[in-house]
Amino acid sequence: MTETALTQLARQESGRVLALLARRFGDLDLADEAVQDALVDAARTWPERGVPDNPAAWLHTVARRKALDRLRRAASAQRRLEAGRWAVDDEPSTDRGGAELVVEEGTVEDERLRLLLLCCHPALDPAAQVALTLRLVGGLTTTEIASAFLVPEATLAQRIVRAKRKIRDAGIPLSIPARLDERVDVVLGVLYLIANEGYLSRGGDAGPVRVDLTDEATRLTEVLATLVPEHAEVDGLLALVLFHRARLDSRLDPAGELVLLDDQDRSRWDRATIERANAVLHRALVRMTPGPFQVQALIASHHANARTAADTDWAAIEGLYRQLGAMTASPVVALNHAVAVAMADGPQAGLTALDALEVGHGAAGLGGYHLFHAARGELLLRAGQPVHAGDAFTRARSLTSNPAEQRHLDRRISACDTST
């Protein structure tokens, strides 16, 4: 119970508290260290003392004290220390955290969105923007982010450290930029990665599906949509995330195993959320400014609005993936296009597309991408080549660290064995 409460605290509240402290003390690194110190205290004391009545307020109170302690130990920080004292004099001092956190009203009410915009500052390298935001706003661990980026964990950690140092050294403020739309594309990319992590978690300890991250990505995208209401791609991403959220409850079977799209119980899909996604997507499309997120949302809409798997319009989906590929030149999009070709025209056509893809994108790293081999395995099995399919599934399994995906691939390998 305590471990669950600690996980929820870290995932759901640490970003909010970090943003509050960063704005109060004007030091992102100090705020991050204070929150981490407080989480360590929680891990040490909660099992013995019990979970506070208001964990979020407890975290805020303790992290604030940790920040003040760090300032007191730094002789050169006297001025910031006095500012910190004034800032916290009117707040509760009880460690039980009984009071609610006070949210300052402003142009953007959500502190985590302010933090998100800071992390996406144009002075930062794009890769650092995404990594820092996922770490500080999304609550992902360094291990999870490294997995999402397909980079070594040490590399990712250094990227985050350098980004925080640059924010500190350049004095980049936690504020709303005059031209918010200039950072929209980077923010959208960050929210997209957070949503993807929720839809299929890379961190095995957190489970294969993380509703908290999906809901966080949805909520932050909704807030962003109110700030840039004329930006069609924001609505495109919001629609895409809503379509995925509507199907999330059917992603796992009662045993916690992944269920593929065609096998999902569509009666469990949230029709109200699907209808809302349809409306948001329509709002984006009527602006006649197409973009990749809108195209992805259109693809998701074909799946979400098909009452049965057989009703899916794979020819339309194939065309949309072709359009998306022209926009992005992404090898992963090309892989999805090949799968759509197979669903529309048969497994042999899909295998031909995969062969062309392997030649054209071999240098892009698809050989090390587990879903490439998983897709090949599925098409080979459907084409009546179980031995080769088993080899492909085995290769895919060796390339993923997600336990749920590994178990799924084990079942596909067994299916190949029974077909030989």
C-alpha positions in Angstrom: 0.0 0.0 0.0 2.8 2.4 1.0 4.7 1.5 -2.2 1.7 2.3 -4.3 1.2 5.6 -2.6 4.8 6.5 -3.2 4.6 5.7 -6.9 1.4 7.7 -7.2 3.0 10.6 -5.4 6.1 10.6 -7.7 4.1 10.2 -10.9 1.1 12.5 -10.2 2.4 15.2 -7.9 6.2 15.6 -8.2 6.0 17.6 -11.3 3.4 20.0 -9.9 5.3 20.5 -6.7 8.6 20.9 -8.6 7.0 23.6 -10.7 5.7 25.4 -7.6 9.1 25.4 -6.0 10.9 26.3 -9.2 8.7 29.4 -9.6 9.1 30.3 -5.9 12.8 30.0 -5.6 13.8 30.7 -9.2 16.0 27.6 -9.4 14.9 24.5 -11.4 17.8 22.4 -10.2 17.2 23.3 -6.5 13.5 22.5 -6.9 14.2 19.1 -8.5 16.8 18.1 -5.9 14.4 19.2 -3.1 11.6 17.1 -4.5 13.8 14.1 -4.9 15.1 14.6 -1.3 11.5 14.7 -0.1 10.6 11.5 -2.0 13.6 9.8 -0.4 12.2 10.9 3.0 8.8 9.5 2.1 10.3 6.1 1.2 12.1 6.0 4.5 9.4 7.2 6.9 6.0 6.3 5.4 6.3 2.6 5.9 6.7 3.2 9.6 4.6 6.3 10.1 1.9 5.7 7.5 0.8 7.6 4.5 -0.1 11.2 5.2 -3.7 12.4 4.9 -2.7 14.6 2.0 0.4 13.2 0.3 0.7 16.1 -2.2 0.7 18.7 0.5 3.1 16.6 2.5 5.5 16.5 -0.5 5.1 20.3 -1.0 5.8 21.1 2.7 8.8 18.7 3.0 10.3 19.6 -0.4 10.0 23.3 0.4 11.9 22.7 3.7 14.5 20.7 1.8 15.0 23.6 -0.6 15.4 26.1 2.3 17.9 23.8 4.0 20.0 23.7 0.9 19.8 27.5 0.6 20.8 27.9 4.3 23.9 25.7 3.7 24.9 27.9 0.8 26.5 31.1 2.1 26.1 32.9 -1.2 22.3 32.2 -1.3 21.3 34.5 1.5 19.2 36.7 -0.7 17.3 33.8 -2.1 16.9 32.4 1.4 15.2 35.6 2.6 12.9 35.5 -0.5 12.0 31.9 0.3 11.1 32.7 3.9 8.7 35.4 2.8 7.2 33.1 0.2 6.4 30.3 2.7 5.5 32.2 5.9 1.8 31.8 5.3 1.9 28.0 4.5 1.1 25.1 6.9 4.1 23.6 8.7 2.6 20.3 9.6 4.4 17.3 8.2 1.1 15.5 7.9 0.3 17.7 4.9 -3.3 18.4 5.9 -3.8 21.6 3.9 -4.5 21.7 0.2 -1.9 23.1 -2.2 -2.8 26.6 -3.4 -2.6 27.0 -7.2 -1.7 30.5 -8.3 -4.1 31.8 -10.9 -2.6 33.3 -14.1 -2.5 33.1 -17.9 -1.8 29.4 -17.5 -3.4 27.8 -14.4 -1.5 24.6 -14.6 2.0 24.8 -13.1 3.1 21.7 -14.9 2.3 23.4 -18.2 4.5 26.3 -17.2 7.3 23.8 -16.4 6.6 22.1 -19.7 7.1 25.4 -21.6 10.3 26.0 -19.7 11.6 22.5 -20.7 10.7 23.3 -24.3 12.6 26.5 -24.4 14.2 27.1 -27.8 17.6 27.7 -26.3 17.7 23.9 -25.4 18.6 21.2 -27.8 15.4 19.5 -29.1 16.4 16.1 -27.8 17.1 17.7 -24.4 13.8 19.4 -24.5 11.9 16.1 -24.8 14.1 14.3 -22.3 13.9 17.0 -19.7 10.1 17.4 -20.0 9.5 13.7 -19.8 11.7 13.5 -16.7 10.3 16.6 -14.8 6.8 16.9 -16.1 5.8 13.4 -17.2 7.4 11.7 -14.1 9.1 9.1 -16.2 12.3 7.6 -14.9 15.6 8.0 -16.7 15.5 4.3 -17.7 12.0 4.6 -19.3 13.0 7.7 -21.2 16.2 6.1 -22.4 14.2 3.2 -23.7 11.8 5.4 -25.5 14.7 7.2 -27.2 16.7 4.0 -27.8 19.8 5.5 -26.3 22.0 4.4 -23.4 20.7 5.4 -20.0 24.0 7.2 -19.1 23.6 9.3 -22.3 20.1 10.3 -21.4 21.0 11.2 -17.9 23.8 13.5 -19.1 21.4 15.1 -21.6 19.1 16.0 -18.7 21.9 17.3 -16.5 23.2 19.5 -19.3 19.7 20.9 -20.0 19.1 21.8 -16.4 22.6 23.4 -16.2 21.8 25.5 -19.3 18.5 26.7 -17.9 20.3 27.7 -14.7 23.3 29.4 -16.4 21.2 31.3 -18.9 18.7 32.3 -16.3 15.8 31.1 -18.4 12.6 32.0 -16.5 9.6 29.8 -15.6 7.2 32.0 -17.5 4.8 32.1 -20.5 6.6 33.1 -23.7 5.1 36.0 -25.7 4.9 33.7 -28.8 3.6 30.5 -27.4 3.0 29.0 -30.8 6.7 29.0 -31.5 7.1 26.2 -29.0 4.0 24.2 -29.9 5.7 21.7 -32.2 8.2 20.7 -29.5 5.5 20.6 -26.8 3.4 18.3 -29.0 6.3 16.0 -29.6 6.8 15.7 -25.8 3.1 15.1 -25.1 3.0 12.5 -27.9 5.9 10.5 -26.2 4.2 10.7 -22.8 0.9 9.4 -24.3 2.8 6.6 -26.1 4.5 5.6 -22.8 1.0 5.4 -21.3 -0.4 3.3 -24.1 2.5 0.8 -23.9 4.9 1.4 -21.1 8.6 0.7 -21.6 9.1 0.4 -17.9 8.2 -3.2 -16.9 7.8 -2.4 -13.2 5.0 0.0 -14.0 3.0 -2.5 -16.0 2.3 -2.6 -19.7 -0.4 0.1 -19.7 -0.2 3.3 -17.6 -3.5 5.2 -17.5 -1.9 8.0 -15.4 0.5 9.0 -18.2 -2.2 8.8 -20.9 -4.5 10.9 -18.8 -1.7 13.4 -18.0 -0.9 13.7 -21.7 -4.6 14.2 -22.5 -5.1 16.8 -19.8 -2.0 18.8 -20.7 -2.9 18.7 -24.4 -6.4 20.0 -23.5 -4.8 22.9 -21.6 -2.5 23.6 -24.6 -5.6 23.6 -26.9 -7.1 26.4 -24.9 -4.0 28.5 -25.2 -3.5 28.0 -29.0 -7.1 27.4 -30.1 -6.4 28.0 -33.8 -3.6 25.4 -33.9 -5.0 22.4 -35.8 -2.2 20.0 -34.8 -2.9 20.5 -31.1 -6.5 19.3 -31.7 -5.0 16.6 -33.9 -2.9 15.3 -31.1 -5.8 15.7 -28.6 -8.1 13.6 -30.9 -5.4 11.0 -31.3 -4.8 10.6 -27.6 -8.6 10.5 -26.9 -9.0 7.7 -29.5 -6.3 5.7 -27.8 -7.7 6.5 -24.3 -11.1 5.2 -25.4 -9.6 1.8 -26.1 -7.2 1.6 -23.2 -9.4 -0.5 -20.9 -9.5 -3.3 -23.4 -5.8 -3.4 -24.0 -5.3 -6.0 -21.3 -7.1 -9.3 -20.5 -8.1 -10.2 -17.0 -4.6 -11.8 -16.5 -3.0 -8.5 -17.4 -1.8 -9.7 -20.8 -1.8 -7.5 -23.9 -4.7 -7.9 -26.3 -4.1 -7.1 -30.0 -6.5 -4.6 -31.6 -8.4 -7.2 -33.7 -9.0 -9.3 -30.6 -10.2 -6.5 -28.3 -13.7 -6.5 -26.9 -15.1 -3.4 -28.6 -18.1 -3.3 -26.3 -15.6 -2.1 -23.7 -14.5 0.8 -25.8 -15.6 4.2 -24.4 -18.1 5.4 -27.0 -18.5 8.8 -25.4 -14.7 9.4 -25.6 -14.7 8.3 -29.2 -17.5 10.7 -30.0 -15.6 13.5 -28.3 -12.4 12.5 -30.3 -14.5 12.6 -33.5 -15.6 16.2 -32.7 -12.1 17.4 -31.8 -10.8 15.9 -35.0 -13.5 17.5 -37.1 -12.6 20.8 -35.4 -9.0 20.4 -36.5 -9.8 19.2 -40.1 -12.1 22.1 -41.0 -9.1 24.5 -40.5 -7.6 23.0 -43.7 -4.1 23.0 -42.4 -3.1 19.3 -42.4 -0.3 17.9 -40.3 1.0 14.5 -39.1 -1.0 14.4 -35.9 -4.2 15.0 -37.7 -3.4 12.2 -40.2 -2.6 9.8 -37.3 -5.8 10.8 -35.6 -7.7 10.0 -38.9 -6.1 6.6 -38.9 -7.1 6.0 -35.2 -10.6 7.2 -36.0 -11.0 4.4 -38.6 -10.1 1.9 -36.0 -12.2 3.4 -33.2 -15.3 3.8 -35.3 -15.2 0.3 -36.8 -17.8 -1.7 -34.9 -15.9 -4.9 -35.7 -12.4 -5.7 -36.9 -13.9 -6.8 -40.2 -15.4 -3.4 -40.7 -12.0 -1.6 -40.7 -11.3 0.2 -43.9 -7.8 -0.9 -44.5 -7.6 0.6 -48.0 -8.3 4.1 -46.5 -5.8 3.4 -43.7 -3.1 2.4 -46.2 -3.6 5.7 -48.1 -3.4 7.7 -44.9 -0.1 6.0 -43.9 1.2 6.8 -47.4 0.3 10.4 -46.8 1.8 10.4 -43.4 5.0 8.8 -44.7 5.3 11.7 -47.3 5.0 14.2 -44.4 7.5 12.6 -42.0 9.9 10.3 -43.9 9.8 8.1 -40.8 10.9 4.5 -41.1 8.4 3.5 -38.4 5.6 5.1 -40.4 6.8 3.2 -43.4 6.6 0.0 -41.3 3.0 0.7 -40.4 2.3 1.4 -44.0 3.6 -2.0 -45.0 1.4 -3.6 -42.4 -1.6 -1.7 -43.7 -0.7 -2.9 -47.2 -0.8 -6.5 -45.9 -4.2 -6.0 -44.3 -5.6 -4.4 -47.5 -3.9 -6.6 -50.1 -2.8 -9.8 -48.3 0.3 -10.9 -46.4 2.5 -11.5 -49.5 2.0 -7.9 -50.5 2.9 -6.8 -47.0 6.1 -8.9 -47.0 7.1 -7.4 -50.3 6.6 -3.9 -48.8 8.7 -5.0 -45.7 11.5 -6.3 -48.0 11.6 -2.9 -49.7 11.5 -1.2 -46.4 14.4 -3.2 -45.0 16.5 -2.2 -48.0 15.5 1.4 -47.9 15.7 2.0 -44.2 18.3 -0.5 -43.0 20.6 2.3 -41.9 17.9 3.9 -39.9 17.9 1.1 -37.3 14.9 -1.0 -38.2 17.0 -4.1 -37.9 17.2 -3.4 -34.2 13.5 -2.4 -33.8 11.5 -5.3 -32.3 8.2 -4.3 -34.0 9.8 -4.7 -37.4 10.5 -8.3 -36.7 7.2 -8.8 -34.9 5.4 -7.5 -38.0 7.4 -9.8 -40.3 6.6 -12.7 -38.0 2.9 -12.1 -38.2 2.9 -11.8 -42.0 5.1 -14.9 -42.5 2.7 -16.8 -40.2 -0.3 -15.7 -42.2 1.6 -16.5 -45.4 2.0 -20.1 -44.2 5.7 -19.9 -43.3 5.7 -20.8 -39.6 9.4 -21.7 -39.3 10.5 -18.3 -40.7 7.8 -16.6 -38.6 9.1 -18.2 -35.5 12.6 -16.9 -36.2 11.2 -13.4 -36.7 9.3 -13.6 -33.4 12.3 -14.9 -31.6 14.4 -12.0 -32.9 11.7 -9.5 -31.9 11.6 -11.0 -28.4 15.3 -10.5 -28.0 14.9 -6.8 -28.8 12.2 -5.8 -26.3 12.5 -5.4 -22.5 8.8 -5.0 -21.9 7.6 -8.1 -20.0 4.1 -8.0 -21.5 5.5 -7.8 -25.0 7.9 -10.6 -24.3 5.0 -12.9 -23.1 3.0 -12.0 -26.1 5.9 -12.9 -28.4 6.4 -16.2 -26.5 2.8 -17.0 -27.4 3.4 -16.2 -31.0 6.5 -18.4 -31.0 4.4 -21.2 -29.6 1.8 -20.7 -32.3 4.5 -21.1 -34.9 5.7 -24.4 -33.2 2.2 -25.8 -33.3 1.8 -24.8 -37.0 4.9 -26.7 -38.2 
